[in-house]
């Protein structure tokens, strides 16, 4: 499945300079790695947001958010945000900040 290149560019722009950023193609889409940890991604026109287990239930109550069930079972700490939920830059920024907050709480990756 292809990913929305326009959304990818917006994510790149917002994450640029905030952390050690890398991109990997996975899940049939694009994944953004921050300091070696999966932070967020894009599948089609949907944002995959890694918010962690502490914020998971609260984030699921947000408009346009749903369980990430890529494997057929919900993946706790990861969710989908439909295109409508990230159409505006301010909304995308809020979701990316949630992802960054979680990733920055993780221990450093051993290289």
C-alpha positions as CSV (number, residue, x, y, z in Angstrom):
1,X,0.0,0.0,0.0
2,X,1.3,3.4,-0.9
3,X,1.4,6.3,1.6
4,X,0.4,9.9,1.3
5,X,3.5,11.7,0.2
6,X,2.0,15.1,1.1
7,X,1.4,13.9,4.7
8,X,4.9,12.4,4.8
9,X,6.4,15.8,3.9
10,X,4.3,17.6,6.6
11,X,5.5,15.1,9.2
12,X,9.1,15.5,8.0
13,X,8.9,19.3,8.3
14,X,7.4,19.1,11.8
15,X,9.9,16.5,13.1
16,X,12.9,18.1,11.4
17,X,15.4,19.2,14.0
18,X,13.5,17.9,17.0
19,X,15.4,14.7,17.3
20,X,17.6,12.2,15.5
21,X,15.2,11.3,12.7
22,X,15.2,8.4,10.3
23,X,12.7,7.0,7.9
24,X,12.0,3.3,7.1
25,X,9.5,1.8,4.8
26,X,7.5,-0.8,6.8
27,X,4.0,-2.0,7.2
28,X,3.5,-1.2,3.5
29,X,3.9,2.5,4.5
30,X,6.5,4.8,5.9
31,X,7.7,4.8,9.5
32,X,9.5,7.7,11.2
33,X,12.1,6.6,13.8
34,X,13.3,9.1,16.4
35,X,16.5,8.3,18.3
36,X,16.1,4.7,17.1
37,X,12.6,4.2,18.3
38,X,9.5,4.0,16.1
39,X,7.6,7.2,16.7
40,X,4.9,7.4,14.0
41,X,4.1,6.4,10.5
42,X,1.9,6.8,7.5
43,X,-0.2,4.1,6.0
44,X,-2.2,5.3,3.0
45,X,-3.5,8.7,4.2
46,X,-3.7,7.6,7.9
47,X,-1.3,8.5,10.6
48,X,0.0,5.7,12.8
49,X,0.7,7.3,16.2
50,X,2.7,5.6,18.9
51,X,1.4,7.2,22.0
52,X,2.3,4.5,24.5
53,X,0.2,2.5,27.0
54,X,-0.4,5.4,29.4
55,X,-2.1,7.7,26.9
56,X,-3.6,4.9,24.8
57,X,-7.2,4.9,26.1
58,X,-7.5,8.7,26.4
59,X,-6.2,9.1,22.8
60,X,-8.7,6.5,21.5
61,X,-11.4,8.9,22.6
62,X,-10.1,11.7,20.4
63,X,-11.9,12.4,17.2
64,X,-10.8,10.3,14.2
65,X,-8.6,8.0,16.3
66,X,-9.0,4.2,16.3
67,X,-7.2,1.0,17.4
68,X,-4.3,0.1,15.3
69,X,-5.3,-3.5,14.3
70,X,-2.8,-4.0,11.5
71,X,-2.2,-7.6,12.6
72,X,-5.9,-8.3,13.2
73,X,-5.5,-7.6,16.9
74,X,-5.2,-4.1,18.5
75,X,-1.7,-3.1,19.2
76,X,-1.7,-1.3,22.6
77,X,0.1,2.0,22.5
78,X,-0.3,2.4,18.8
79,X,-3.4,3.9,17.0
80,X,-4.6,5.2,13.7
81,X,-5.6,8.7,13.1
82,X,-7.7,9.1,10.0
83,X,-6.8,11.8,7.5
84,X,-9.6,14.1,8.8
85,X,-7.8,14.2,12.2
86,X,-4.5,15.5,10.8
87,X,-5.8,17.6,7.9
88,X,-4.8,20.8,9.7
89,X,-1.2,21.5,10.7
90,X,-2.2,22.3,14.3
91,X,-3.9,18.9,14.6
92,X,-1.0,17.0,13.1
93,X,1.4,18.9,15.4
94,X,-0.6,17.8,18.5
95,X,-0.5,14.2,17.5
96,X,3.2,14.3,16.7
97,X,3.9,16.0,20.1
98,X,2.1,13.1,21.8
99,X,4.3,10.6,19.9
100,X,7.5,12.5,20.7
101,X,6.6,12.7,24.4
102,X,6.2,8.9,24.5
103,X,9.4,8.2,22.5
104,X,11.4,10.6,24.6
105,X,10.3,8.7,27.7
106,X,11.9,5.5,26.5
107,X,15.5,4.5,27.4
108,X,18.2,5.2,24.9
109,X,18.7,2.5,22.2
110,X,22.0,0.6,22.4
111,X,23.9,1.1,19.2
